[in-house]
Amino acid sequence: MRHATSSALSNLVIVLLTAGMAHAQDSPRQLPDRPTGELYRIEALGAYWPTRANVIVSSDAPGLPGTRIDFKRDLGLTDRSFPELQVTWRPGLRHKFRAQYIPIHFDATATPSRSLLFNGVPYPGGLPVSSSLDWTTYRFGYAYDFIVTRRGSVGVVTEVKHTVVRAALRAGLADEVSRQAMPVPAVGGVVRVYPAPRLALTGEVTFFGVPDSDDGHFGGRIADVDLSATWNFSRHVGAQAGFRDIDIHHLGEWNTATFSLKGAYVGVVVRN
């Protein structure tokens, strides 16, 4: 996947710098006919996200292809809940800069029914194995609403999702760690509708993909779908509920990973 990211990252930086240098003459606070939830400069979302996870990881060593390890079936991973924090800066009516942080951690101890090979180290079946998985996602993006009305907006999104994954297996004297950092650009769209002045319905999809190479060493894709409803008690405070689905498939020179996190979430929105 990383062969295609350099030029896309450069293009994203140019878009962000160009938009950031533009003078915002269309301040959202200067438009009294805008819905209650659109009159802000800074918006922060804190959410609680119970997830359903699907994680498959393999880590090779020279001449020793690793086992595709299912962290649920093989290692006893159980679903958990995680926090989510997002901050949006809105310098103008049509422009939004966003940063998001999701810290994700799993750990478990199980007895695999089959033998596993991870980083060139064998883990015989029938013996207890302790595992941990840290999956931290940072999201930096820019959204431009090319359609803005009193009833909603339609826009495009360009962003970088930086995902850092650390998987570790321990059994007896064997203690192996595999770490992957995946900075991936993504593009997509966002639609927001106000069926009532205080109620916002939002749908957002971002995606990026690179075809898998014939040798199975490089390629991958990422898709992120977020559907939400926000009730705005006032211009400054709202409550949000939604459903999010993040899917990542990554092929690297020595590591392969498939991640899926999905589930409903609830949160509080604070604006200024």
N, C-alpha and C positions, 0 to 999 in steps of 0.2 A: 504493500500500500504506500510505503514512504517514497517510491519513485515518482509518484504523481503529486506529492503534496507541496513541493517547493514553489512551483509557479503559482499554484492556487493560493498559498499563504501570502505570496508577494502581492497578488491581486487584491486579497482581502485587506492587507495593510493600506494599499493605495485608496481603496474605497473608504476605509475608516478615517484616514487622514483628510481626504477631500471633504467628506461629510462633516468632520469635526471643525474644519476651517470655515465652513459656510456660516454666514451670519443668520441667526434664527430670528427672522422678522415676524414669523407667525406663531408667537407665543401661545401655548394652549390656555394660559390663564386670561388672555385677552379676548377670548371667544366665549361669551356668556351662554351661547346656545349649545355648547358642547355637553355631553352627558356628565353626570356627577363624577364618574370614575376616570375621566380624561383630563381633569384640571389639576395637573401636577407637574413638577420638575423632577423630583426624585421619588421613586417607588421601591419599597422593600417587601419581599414576600418571604415569610417563614412557614414551611410546610412540614407535615408529618406524613411519611410515605410508607405504608405497609406493602411489601413487594412479594411477588412470586418470582423466584430466580431459576434460571437454567444456565449452568456454567460447565463448559467442556474445555479442558486445557491439555495440550501435549507439549512436552519440552524435550527436544532431541539432544543427543551428543554426537560427535563425529562418528559416523558409521553405526550409530545405535538410534534408530527412530523410536521416539517415545510413544507410550500408550496414550490413546485418547481417553483421558480420565474424566468421568462424569462426577462432578463434585457432590451431587445428590445421591446417585445410585451407588457409587463406589466409596465415598468418604463421609456420607451421612449429613451433608449440608442441609440445614433447615431454613425455611423462609424467615426473614426478619423485617423490622421496620427501621427506617432511616430518616434523618432530617434533611431538609433541602433549603438552601438560602439563595435568593436571587435579588439583585439590585439593578434597577433600571434608571438611567439618566436620560431625560428627555429635554434637549436644548431647544427644540422647536416642535411645531405641531406634527410634522411628518417624520421626525428623526428620533430614534431610540438606540441608545448604547446599553448593552446588558452584560452582566457578569453573573455566573451561577456556580455554586459549589455544592457537591454531593459527596459526603464521606461514607463509604460503604465498607463494612467489615464482617466477615464470616469466620467462624472457627468451629471445629467439630472433631470428634474422635470416633472412629468406626473400625470394623474389621472387614476389609474387602474380601469378597468371595473369590477374586481372581488376582493373579500376580500383576503388578504394575511396574512400568519402567519410566522413571522420571529423571531427567538430566543425566541419563546414563546409569542411574543407580536403581537396582531392582528392589522392589518391595513385595515379598512373597505373600500370596493369598493366605488367609487364615490368621494373620498376625495383626494386632492393633496398629493403626496409623492415625496420628494426629495431624490435622491440616488447618491451615489458615489462608484466608484470601482477603486481601485489601484491594479495593477497587475504587479509586478516587477520581472523580470527574470534575474538571474545570471547563467552563463554557464561556467564551467571550464572543460577542456578536454585535451586529448592527442591523437594525430593521428600518426600512423606509416604507411608509404608507403612501402609495400613489393614488389611492382613493380614500377620501375622508368626507364623511357626511355626519349629520346629527344622529343617524341611526347605526353608524358603524364605520368600519374601515377595512381596506384590503391592502396588504403589503408584501414585500419580499424580505427575506432574511438571509444574511451571509454571516458565517461564524466559524470559529475554530473550537473544536471539542478536543481537549487534552485529557486523555485517560491514562492513568498510571495503575498498572495491575501488578501486584506482588503475590505469588502463590508459593506456599511452603508446605513440605511434607516431612514428617518426623516419625521414625520408627526405630527403636533401639539406638544404635550409633549412627544411623543414617539421618542426615539433616540437609535437605536440598531446597534451594530457593530459586525461583524463576521470576524475573522482573521484566515487564514490558511497558514501554512508554509510547503512546500512540497519539501524536498530535495530528488531527484530521480536520481538514476544512469541510464545510457542509453548506449547502444552499437550500432554500425552500420558500415556503409562503405562510402567511398568517391571515386569518379572517376573523374579525370581531363584529358581532351584531348586538344591538341593544333593543330587545323586544319591549323593554320598559326603561325609563330613564336611569334607574338604579341597578338594573340587571344586565350583565355583560356575558355573552356566550362566545367563547374563543376556541378556535381550532388552529393548530400549528403543526406543520410537518417540515422536517429538514432531512436531507439525504446526501450521501456521497458514496461513490463506489468505484473501484478499480478492478477490471477483470482478473481473475486468478491466472497466474502464469502457468505454462504447461508443466514446468518442473515442480509446481506446488510450493514454491518458496516465497512468492510475493503476490499480494492482492488483498482484496477485502472490501467490506462495505459497512456503512453505519446508517441506521435509520432511527429517527426520534419522532414520535407522535405524542402530542399533548392536547387533550380536550378538557376544557374547564368552564365552569360557571362561577361568576363573582357577583355577590350582592354587596353593594356599596351603601353602608349606613350613612356615610357622609363623604365629603370630598377627601377626608384624611384617612378613613378607616373602612375596610371591607373584609368580608369572609369569602374564601374561595374553596371550591371542591372540584376535583377533576380526576382524570384517568391518564396515566402516562405509560408509554411502551418504548423502551430503548433496546435496540438490537444491534450487536456488533459482531462481525465476523472478520478475523484478522489472520493473515498468513505472513509469517516472517521467516527469516533464514533458518532459525532453530526453534521457533515457537509458533504454535497455532492455538487460536483461542476463539471460542464462540460464547458470547455473553448475551443474556436476555434478562431484563428486569421490567416487570410490568405490575400495575396495580393502581387502585384508587388512592387519592390523597386528599388531605384537608389542610387549610392554612389560613393565615391572617395576613392581610395586606395593609401596609402603613404608607401614607404619602405625605409629601410636602410640596 
